Amino acid sequence: MSLLSSIPQRQLTSINNLLQKSEEQNKAPPEDADIVAEEELEAVNEAEEDAEKVSEESLEEKAAEDESIPSSVISDSLDDTNGDDTDSSDTNGEDGNPSQASETESKKTTGESAFSSYSLLEALRKRRSRRFSTGIEIEGGPTAYTSDRDPQPLTETETALLVFAACGITGPPLLDWTYNEGEGGNMMAGLAGRTISSADAVNSMAMFVIQDDATWLARRPQDIPADELVDIMRLIAEDEFVEAWRRMRVKVADERCALPVEPPYNINANQWSLHAEGTTYFLPVSELTHLYINALFEFLREESGFYFVDERRLYLPAGLSEFAKSNGGFLDDDPNNGKVMTINYIERLAGEASLIEQGMALQNLGLACQAMGLSGFPHFTHHDEAWFEALGFRMGEQPLTEFLSVPRITAALLRLRGQNPEMSYPLGLEQNSEVLLKPFCPPYYDSMGDAVRAVYERKFGDDGIFRGGHDIVEESEVDTGWESPEEVTSDIPDIDESAIDATTAYCEYIHDRYGRFPATYPPFHTFMGFQAGHIDEGFYEEYYRPGALTESHRQHRDRWHDQYESS
């Protein structure tokens, strides 16, 4: 869209008429000059009056037709053209200095508009891990450097946009599966989509956002009341990212929750940069039991017919003997048919599926940092015990021999040697008697049978997503869901009771035998973290080629902090 295309046709006609009259004046005989001059003056006045009628409303209407022009640019342009004391001779500064003109133009491009128009192709091409933030230091070595800038925390706007990139709630998912009887569509388990994919729309990942003065939990869709969830979807659809972030978050500490930077909590190579003052740390945490149990409904139904054995107990049945085909049941227990799985194998599948969300969140954070001109890097941070203790989780304990299911003879030797310490693992997150995150297992349910039934109720109970809970699709005002959700969900087949019974038997076996659920993982798990901050350009200018930093990094302070210093 060009600037001319934003001028209404009536004004263009007046201008064209004026140009035509000027040509006629040049051809007119001298005696008609006074008449022509008078007509020209009237035409000029008419054109000026018409031009003044080019209002903000008409420009915004044109901009709506071409979304490539940010509304903020239009608003700034109108402010400049409508100012009472504006003189066109000042466009390039007092002395016509073009550098002052370019500085004025850069002020019109806010950080948010630059972010929203940033090319995905460019973000993919230029994304790099950039670790050196303001206020930190590398002591010694070939890249020794001390930042000459104070630590600069992210603003609330910058934080909100990064949270949106990592786990923003964007509206109903499509759920475009087949829902014919026995074909597996009822495996889906959620009606809220995010900026990241999730196996079965479970949304197993919660994100902790850790800063100098507070640690926050960005709540998952299923942990937010329905009316609040609808509001958050609407706010994000309207680009109200800061308010959406305020509605999503719960403060879990008034300080930065963090681990020591030394091994075994982190690797040596990251000690110099981790948890530096002014940085923001993103820690994704996956809750495994919901995805696990939901998958079991599909695996342990007659149409699928998988069968599980316990590799730590001579490959005997994992609570499923009565459901085996060899005993007249419907699960295929013949290893030759490829449907027999071990506990470790099925739990590894669930764990890896949940980590898809974590990986996508970290990739989105990397792309967003590139587009915004921030430093940012992912890194290995797996320590299930220490991280959850630091975040204030309720913890359970088991002796090492039980936690790792060590064989009896070896376990006895370890106990004799005094090598059987207590192992802590996370159970859930509570604050002021409110449960913020809980798994589908004891102690939050009386039994695994109750936990399995609770997962079922989320899908097919009175308020389940395939029954009364589908109202959120219509109320969200985001048009990505089904056109007629009630018509669709009313025909989605229920889960067979036989699959529920088999799932319950298996889950109870795991908990009874191993004292927790799952057997090989804690119910909450983290693997990678991501640290973002304000980049120190001096370090990269000292040691790197010019391409190490991009325009978004060099322009970051001008684009973001003139506008948002008070955020």
KASULCOR-V187735 format. One record per helix or strand of 2 or more residues. SS is the DSSP state (h for helix, s for strand). FROM is the first residue (numbers start at 1). TO is the last residue. If there is no record, write none. Layout:
BEGIN
ss,from,to
SS,FROM,TO
SS,FROM,TO
END
This chain:
BEGIN
ss,from,to
h,4,6
h,9,27
h,30,52
h,56,65
h,71,82
h,88,90
h,98,108
h,111,116
h,120,126
s,137,138
s,145,146
h,156,167
s,169,171
h,185,187
s,193,194
h,199,201
s,205,211
s,214,218
h,221,223
h,226,237
h,241,248
s,249,253
h,268,270
s,280,287
h,289,299
s,307,310
s,316,317
h,321,323
h,325,327
h,335,337
s,340,342
h,343,372
s,375,380
h,384,390
s,394,399
h,400,403
h,408,416
s,422,431
s,434,438
h,448,460
h,468,475
h,485,490
h,497,514
s,524,525
s,528,533
h,537,543
h,546,548
h,551,554
h,556,564
END
